[in-house]
Amino acid sequence: MTPSVAVEAHLNAILRCYTRERSVPVAAGPLDLGVGGVTAFVQHASRTGLHQFTDVLVDGEAVAPEELVRLLSVDADPDEVDDLAARTAESVRNVALFAADEGKRGPGRFLETEQALLFGHLNHPAPKSRDGLSGAELTAYSPELGGRFAVHWFEADAELVSSDQVAGAPSLQGLDALQLMAALAGITPAPGTVLIPAHPWQAASLLDRPRVARLVAEGRVKPLGPLGAQWYPTSSLRTVYHPDLPVMLKLSLGLRITNSRRESTPTELRRGLEINRLLDAAYNAGTATSHPRFTIVRDPAWVALDEGGPTLTGLDVAVREVPSAVDEYACLAGLVAPRPGRLSRLSDLAAADPAAWVASYVDSVLVPMLHLYAETGIGLEAHQQNTLIRLDDAGRITGGAYRDNQGYYLASSYLHDLLAVTGLSDSTLAVVDDTIVDDRLTYYMLHNQALSVVGCLGVDGVADEDALLAVVRHRLSVALPLLKAAGPDGDRLAQRWLSADQLPCKANMMTRLRGIDEVVAPLDAQSVYLDIPNPLRLSAQ
């Protein structure tokens, strides 16, 4: 595979961002952006925003993606532009490597789709930037290259370690969090000490951090190096999976990936357990009854080096259950991911009856997420990577799941009811005004998730986008009575999707150019949002 595949993918992603974020009309045929001499030919104009551009030129000459970023960002901070241009060039190099590789991959459908995101986020200018990885590290740690590795372990004095677990969680197999760590490492820690795993890259980085280096010098933390099984990184890079083990490990990783460094906070670690306990208390009973084939993947335990500083040290792990029949699950992002010279996996699955597949997806995945929000006020940050589709051998949808310990919003109007269930004075969920949750879910669940299904099938020529958008509208309309009955104003969000002329959408390029780290930014300023035309309304006109 030639590097031109990577170049074209990034030119397309940049133009998608720019045209969306600057409200540039896109129609099939020649396109003149009216800035920097940039022109292109629109091969496919998509209501979902998944436009396909060819012949991207500047003053009639070919242009590199990083230069296109500069030309289209002249009004941004020069330092941020330089940084994004460098990250874009790095992303192009990485994608060229991924697209050319034909090496061995991990076993099973679950890993197949986790390793399938060769091009990454299709609406981000630097989707595969991994600032800080060397060439050898990129090969070992990238799911796109079939990477696998042993995690590194640290032995820490017990008084420096915090941990918690949900008693009786099936995936823990009768162990507490600390016992599970020892079992996974395959060794018995010295008396008075605890074992904590780290991603290999993070393990090296930690030794250069003053807080951890001091503890190592004092003999209170001891690096043990790689131990135990060879784990496969999933699509997030920092969550690792082994086909023969009942748990995955979500590890902190200080690499800058897209817009953020991926290190856990104490709130996120505790949030996974709060969700687990809410599910055990049947807080979602109505959703579970109405949509028994939809589940939430649980994070029942965590361990962290916590010496009392203002933040965690970066040495921590959240334990995630492996769903039963895990190879029946496929990451949605992997299903819709483009494949050079081939149709997407989704198009292979849905080609016989795309409308029926989309209808089943809305009923089995999207509507249950809306029902959960209507019933409990819990909003899932269900972008493509966090959304799992359960499939039978014929590729038909049999259910869905959501995974994460970070992406849980709680509409503030529901806080009182939730606290009555937990018996606590506060919640670890991201409690914000209902209108903010509505906006976030509109981006993650509609634009990023649902419209990716429609856009993928449209780009591949498997179905007409307008016909599929009509299916989405119809299935949402059918669900309105159930959503209305699920909770106060329970059909509000779906009604908005069906009727609003404009809907909020995240602006990934603007967010990146403003230097916002979405993991640590305040919730009401976490990203740049703007209003764009509603594809569900446009296609109905």
C-alpha positions in Angstrom: 0.0 0.0 0.0 1.5 3.4 -1.0 1.7 6.3 1.4 -0.7 8.2 -0.9 -3.5 6.3 0.9 -2.5 7.9 4.1 -2.1 11.4 2.5 -5.6 11.2 0.9 -7.2 10.1 4.1 -5.8 13.0 6.0 -6.6 15.6 3.3 -10.2 14.3 3.4 -10.4 14.4 7.2 -9.1 18.0 7.3 -11.5 19.2 4.7 -14.4 17.5 6.5 -13.5 19.3 9.6 -13.0 22.7 7.9 -16.2 22.5 5.8 -18.3 21.5 8.9 -16.7 23.9 11.3 -16.8 26.9 8.9 -20.2 26.1 7.5 -18.9 25.7 3.9 -21.6 24.2 1.6 -20.5 20.9 0.1 -22.1 19.6 -3.1 -20.9 17.1 -5.7 -18.4 18.6 -8.1 -15.7 21.3 -7.9 -15.2 23.0 -4.6 -13.3 26.3 -4.0 -12.8 27.1 -0.4 -12.0 30.7 -1.1 -9.0 30.6 1.3 -5.3 29.9 0.6 -6.0 28.9 -3.0 -7.4 25.5 -1.8 -9.6 23.7 -4.2 -10.9 20.1 -4.4 -13.4 17.9 -6.2 -16.3 16.5 -4.2 -16.7 12.9 -5.3 -19.3 12.2 -2.7 -21.3 14.7 -0.7 -22.8 13.2 2.4 -25.6 14.5 4.6 -23.8 12.8 7.5 -20.6 14.9 6.8 -18.6 11.9 5.5 -17.7 13.7 2.3 -15.2 12.2 -0.1 -12.8 14.6 -1.7 -10.3 14.1 -4.5 -7.8 16.4 -6.3 -7.1 18.5 -3.2 -4.8 21.3 -4.5 -3.4 24.6 -3.5 -3.0 27.0 -6.4 -3.3 24.0 -8.7 -0.5 22.0 -7.0 -0.6 19.0 -4.7 -0.4 19.8 -1.0 0.7 17.8 2.1 -1.8 17.4 4.9 0.3 19.4 7.4 0.5 22.3 5.0 -3.2 22.2 4.4 -3.7 22.5 8.2 -1.5 25.6 8.2 -3.4 27.2 5.3 -6.8 26.6 6.9 -5.7 27.7 10.4 -4.3 31.2 9.7 -6.5 32.8 12.4 -5.4 30.4 15.1 -2.6 30.6 17.7 0.7 30.1 15.7 2.1 27.7 18.3 -1.1 25.6 18.3 -1.0 25.6 14.5 2.7 24.4 14.5 1.9 21.7 17.0 -1.2 20.4 15.0 0.8 20.5 11.8 3.5 18.4 13.4 1.0 15.9 14.8 -0.8 15.7 11.5 2.5 14.8 9.7 3.2 12.2 12.4 -0.3 10.8 11.9 0.2 10.5 8.2 3.4 8.5 8.7 1.7 6.2 11.2 -1.3 5.6 8.9 1.0 4.8 6.0 2.7 2.2 8.2 -0.6 0.7 9.3 -2.1 0.5 5.8 1.0 -1.2 4.4 1.2 -3.8 7.2 0.0 -7.3 6.5 1.3 -9.0 9.6 -0.3 -11.4 12.0 -3.4 -10.2 13.9 -4.9 -11.4 17.2 -7.6 -14.1 17.3 -11.3 -13.7 17.2 -13.9 -11.1 16.0 -13.5 -8.9 19.1 -9.8 -8.3 18.4 -10.4 -8.1 14.6 -12.5 -5.0 15.0 -10.3 -3.5 17.8 -7.4 -3.7 15.4 -9.2 -2.4 12.4 -9.0 1.4 12.9 -6.3 2.0 10.3 -7.3 5.6 9.7 -8.8 6.5 13.0 -11.3 9.3 13.6 -12.6 10.3 10.1 -13.3 13.9 11.4 -10.1 14.7 13.1 -7.0 16.2 11.4 -4.4 14.1 13.3 -6.3 10.9 14.2 -3.3 8.6 14.6 -0.9 11.0 16.2 0.9 9.2 19.1 3.2 11.9 20.4 6.0 10.1 22.2 6.2 6.7 20.6 9.3 5.6 18.9 9.3 3.3 15.8 9.8 0.1 17.8 7.3 1.1 20.4 4.7 1.9 17.7 5.0 -1.6 16.4 4.7 -3.2 19.8 1.9 -1.0 21.2 -0.3 -0.4 18.2 -3.5 -2.5 17.8 -3.4 -1.7 14.1 -0.2 -3.6 13.8 -1.3 -6.6 15.9 0.9 -5.4 18.8 1.1 -7.5 22.0 3.2 -7.1 25.1 3.6 -8.0 28.7 2.6 -5.3 31.1 5.2 -4.0 33.5 4.7 -4.4 37.2 5.6 -2.3 40.2 5.8 -3.5 43.8 4.7 -0.7 46.2 4.4 -0.4 49.9 0.8 -1.1 50.8 0.3 2.2 52.6 0.9 4.0 49.3 -1.8 2.2 47.5 -5.6 2.8 47.2 -8.0 0.3 45.8 -11.6 -0.8 45.8 -13.8 -3.5 44.2 -17.4 -4.6 43.9 -17.8 -7.6 46.2 -18.9 -10.7 44.4 -18.3 -9.3 40.9 -18.2 -12.4 38.7 -15.1 -11.4 36.7 -13.1 -11.0 39.8 -13.6 -14.8 40.5 -13.8 -14.4 44.3 -10.6 -12.2 44.5 -10.3 -8.7 45.8 -8.5 -6.1 43.6 -5.1 -6.7 45.2 -5.3 -10.5 45.0 -6.3 -10.2 41.4 -3.2 -8.2 40.6 -0.9 -10.8 42.1 -2.7 -13.6 40.2 -2.3 -11.7 36.9 1.4 -11.0 37.6 2.0 -14.6 38.5 4.0 -13.8 41.6 3.4 -13.3 45.3 4.3 -9.8 46.5 6.6 -9.3 49.4 4.8 -8.9 52.8 3.4 -5.4 53.2 3.5 -4.6 49.5 1.1 -4.5 46.6 1.5 -5.1 42.8 0.3 -2.6 40.3 0.6 -3.0 36.5 1.6 -0.3 34.0 1.7 0.0 30.2 5.3 -0.5 29.2 5.6 3.1 27.8 4.1 4.5 31.0 6.4 2.4 33.2 9.4 4.0 31.6 7.8 7.5 31.8 7.0 7.1 35.5 10.6 6.6 36.4 11.3 10.1 35.1 8.6 11.7 37.1 9.8 13.2 40.4 7.1 11.8 42.6 7.6 8.3 41.5 11.4 8.6 41.2 11.5 9.7 44.8 9.5 6.7 46.0 11.7 4.4 43.9 14.9 6.0 45.4 13.5 5.5 48.9 12.8 1.8 48.2 9.1 2.2 48.7 8.2 1.5 45.1 10.2 -1.2 43.1 10.0 -1.6 39.3 9.8 -5.3 38.5 9.7 -5.1 34.7 7.5 -7.2 32.4 5.7 -10.2 34.0 2.8 -12.5 33.1 0.7 -12.8 30.0 1.1 -11.1 26.6 -1.8 -8.7 26.3 -3.3 -7.2 23.1 -4.0 -3.4 23.1 -7.6 -2.6 22.1 -8.6 0.3 19.9 -8.0 2.8 22.8 -4.3 1.7 23.1 -4.4 1.8 26.9 -7.0 -0.9 27.5 -5.5 -4.4 27.1 -7.1 -7.7 26.5 -6.1 -11.4 26.7 -8.4 -14.0 25.1 -7.9 -16.4 28.0 -8.5 -14.1 30.9 -11.8 -12.9 32.5 -10.7 -9.2 32.7 -9.2 -6.4 30.7 -6.9 -3.8 32.2 -7.4 -0.1 31.5 -4.0 1.5 32.2 -3.0 5.1 32.4 -1.1 6.2 29.3 0.5 9.7 29.2 0.8 9.8 25.5 -1.1 12.5 23.7 -3.7 10.7 21.6 -5.9 13.0 19.4 -6.8 15.8 21.9 -5.8 14.4 25.3 -3.3 12.5 27.5 -5.0 9.4 28.6 -4.3 9.2 32.4 -7.0 8.3 34.8 -8.3 10.5 37.6 -9.5 9.3 41.0 -13.1 10.2 40.0 -13.0 8.0 36.9 -11.6 5.1 38.8 -14.4 5.4 41.4 -17.0 6.1 38.7 -16.7 2.6 37.3 -17.6 1.1 40.6 -20.5 3.5 41.2 -22.0 2.5 37.8 -21.5 -1.2 38.8 -23.3 -0.7 42.1 -26.2 1.2 40.5 -26.7 -1.7 38.1 -26.6 -4.1 41.0 -29.3 -2.0 42.6 -31.4 -2.3 39.5 -31.4 1.5 39.0 -31.8 0.8 35.3 -34.6 -1.8 35.8 -36.9 -0.3 33.2 -34.2 -0.2 30.5 -33.1 -3.7 31.4 -36.7 -5.0 31.1 -37.5 -3.2 27.8 -34.0 -3.8 26.2 -32.6 -7.0 27.8 -30.2 -7.5 24.9 -28.4 -4.2 25.7 -25.8 -4.2 28.5 -23.1 -2.1 30.1 -19.7 -3.6 30.4 -18.6 -3.3 34.1 -15.4 -2.0 35.6 -15.6 -3.7 39.1 -12.2 -2.9 40.6 -9.3 -0.5 40.6 -5.8 -0.1 42.1 -3.7 3.1 42.2 -0.4 4.3 43.6 -1.7 7.2 45.8 0.9 8.7 48.1 -1.3 11.6 49.0 -0.4 14.1 46.3 -2.9 16.4 44.6 -3.3 14.1 41.7 -2.7 10.4 41.0 0.9 9.5 40.0 0.0 7.8 36.7 0.5 4.3 38.1 -3.0 2.9 38.2 -5.4 0.4 36.7 -9.1 0.0 36.2 -10.3 -3.6 35.9 -12.9 -4.3 33.2 -14.9 -7.4 32.8 -14.6 -9.4 29.6 -18.2 -9.9 28.3 -19.4 -13.5 28.0 -19.2 -14.7 24.4 -16.8 -11.7 23.8 -16.2 -12.8 20.2 -19.8 -12.1 19.4 -19.1 -8.4 20.0 -17.6 -6.0 17.5 -16.5 -2.4 18.1 -18.6 -0.2 16.0 -15.6 2.0 15.0 -14.0 -1.2 13.6 -17.1 -2.1 11.6 -17.4 1.3 9.9 -13.6 1.8 9.4 -12.6 2.2 5.8 -10.5 -0.6 4.3 -8.2 0.3 1.4 -9.4 -1.3 -1.8 -12.3 -3.0 -0.1 -15.7 -2.3 1.4 -16.0 -1.8 5.2 -16.8 -4.7 7.4 -20.2 -3.1 8.1 -21.0 -3.1 4.3 -20.0 -6.8 4.1 -22.4 -7.5 6.9 -25.3 -5.3 5.8 -25.1 -5.5 2.1 -28.0 -8.0 1.7 -30.5 -5.6 3.4 -29.0 -2.4 4.6 -32.3 -0.9 5.8 -33.1 -3.9 8.0 -29.6 -3.8 9.5 -29.9 -0.1 10.3 -33.4 -0.6 11.8 -32.1 -3.4 14.0 -29.1 -1.2 15.1 -31.4 1.7 16.1 -33.7 -0.7 18.0 -31.0 -2.7 19.7 -28.3 -0.1 20.4 -29.4 3.5 20.0 -32.9 3.4 21.5 -31.7 1.5 24.6 -29.1 4.3 25.3 -31.9 6.9 24.9 -34.1 4.8 27.2 -31.4 4.6 29.9 -31.1 8.4 29.8 -34.8 8.9 30.0 -35.2 6.5 32.9 -32.1 7.3 35.0 -30.6 10.6 33.7 -27.4 8.8 32.9 -26.0 9.8 29.5 -23.5 7.6 27.8 -20.6 9.1 26.0 -21.2 6.4 23.4 -18.9 7.3 20.5 -18.0 4.6 18.0 -15.1 3.1 20.0 -17.2 2.8 23.2 -20.1 1.1 21.4 -20.1 -2.6 20.9 -22.5 -4.4 18.5 -23.4 -8.0 19.3 -23.7 -10.1 16.1 -24.6 -13.7 15.2 -22.7 -15.8 12.7 -24.7 -14.3 9.8 -23.8 -10.7 10.9 -27.3 -9.9 12.2 -27.5 -7.8 15.3 -28.4 -9.7 18.5 -27.7 -6.9 21.0 -25.3 -4.1 22.0 -23.1 -2.9 24.8 -21.4 0.2 26.1 -17.9 0.3 27.7 -16.1 3.0 29.6 -15.5 4.3 33.1 -15.0 7.9 32.1 -17.9 8.7 29.8 -20.9 8.9 32.1 -22.9 12.1 32.4 -25.7 12.6 34.9 -28.5 15.2 34.1 -28.6 17.3 37.3 -32.4 17.0 37.5 -31.9 13.3 38.3 -29.2 13.7 41.0 -31.6 13.5 44.0 -33.1 10.2 42.8 -29.7 8.7 42.1 -28.3 9.6 45.6 -31.4 8.1 47.1 -30.3 4.8 45.6 -26.6 5.0 46.5 -27.1 6.5 49.9 -24.2 8.9 49.3 -23.9 12.6 49.5 -22.5 13.1 46.0 -21.9 11.2 42.7 -18.8 10.5 40.8 -20.7 10.8 37.5 -20.3 14.0 35.5 -23.2 16.0 36.9 -24.2 18.8 34.6 -27.3 20.7 33.5 -29.7 18.6 31.5 -29.3 20.8 28.5 -25.5 20.2 28.4 -26.0 16.5 28.6 -28.5 16.7 25.7 -25.9 18.5 23.6 -23.2 16.0 24.4 -25.4 13.0 23.7 -26.5 14.6 20.4 -22.8 14.6 19.3 -21.7 11.3 20.7 -24.8 9.1 20.1 -26.2 10.7 16.9 -23.4 12.4 15.0 -20.5 10.2 16.0 -22.3 6.9 16.4 -25.6 6.6 14.5 -24.6 8.8 11.5 -21.4 6.9 11.1 -23.4 3.8 10.3 -25.5 5.7 7.6 -22.4 7.5 6.2 -20.4 4.3 6.0 -23.0 2.5 4.0 -23.5 5.5 1.8 -19.9 6.0 1.0 -19.5 2.3 0.1 -22.4 2.6 -2.3 -24.4 -0.1 -0.5 -27.4 2.1 0.2 -28.8 5.6 -0.4 -28.1 7.8 2.6 -31.5 9.5 2.5 -33.2 6.1 2.5 -31.2 5.0 5.6 -31.8 8.4 7.4 -35.5 7.7 6.8 -35.1 4.4 8.6 -33.4 6.1 11.5 -36.2 8.6 11.7 -38.9 5.9 11.5 -37.4 3.7 14.2 -36.9 6.7 16.5 -40.5 7.8 15.9 -41.7 4.3 16.8 -39.7 4.5 20.1 -41.1 7.8 21.2 -44.0 6.4 23.3 -41.7 4.0 25.2 -39.2 6.8 25.8 -41.9 9.2 27.0 -43.1 6.6 29.5 -39.5 5.9 30.7 -39.0 9.1 32.6 -39.9 12.8 32.9 -39.9 14.3 29.5 -38.3 11.1 28.4 -38.8 11.6 24.7 -37.3 15.1 24.7 -33.9 14.2 23.1 -35.3 12.0 20.4 -38.0 14.6 19.6 -35.2 17.2 19.2 -33.3 14.9 16.8 -36.4 14.5 14.8 -37.5 18.1 14.6 -34.7 20.5 15.1 -33.3 22.3 12.1 -29.9 22.6 13.8 -28.1 20.3 16.2 -24.9 20.8 18.3 -21.8 19.0 17.1 -18.2 18.9 18.3 -15.6 20.8 16.3 -12.6 18.6 16.5 -10.2 20.8 14.6 -11.2 23.9 16.5 -10.9 22.0 19.8 -7.4 20.9 18.8 -6.3 24.4 17.7 -7.4 25.8 21.0 -5.2 23.4 22.9 -8.0 21.9 24.9 -7.3 18.7 26.8 -10.7 17.1 26.9 -9.8 14.8 29.8 -9.1 17.7 32.3 -11.1 20.6 30.9 -14.2 21.7 32.7 -17.3 19.9 31.5 -19.0 23.0 30.2 -15.8 23.9 28.2 -14.6 20.4 27.4 -14.7 20.9 23.7 -15.7 23.5 21.1 -19.3 22.9 20.0 -21.2 24.5 17.2 -24.6 24.1 15.6 -24.8 22.4 12.2 -27.8 21.4 10.0 -29.6 18.4 11.2 -29.2 15.5 8.7 -32.4 13.8 9.9 -34.4 17.0 9.0 -32.5 17.7 5.8 -33.1 14.3 4.3 -36.8 14.6 5.0 -37.2 17.9 3.1 
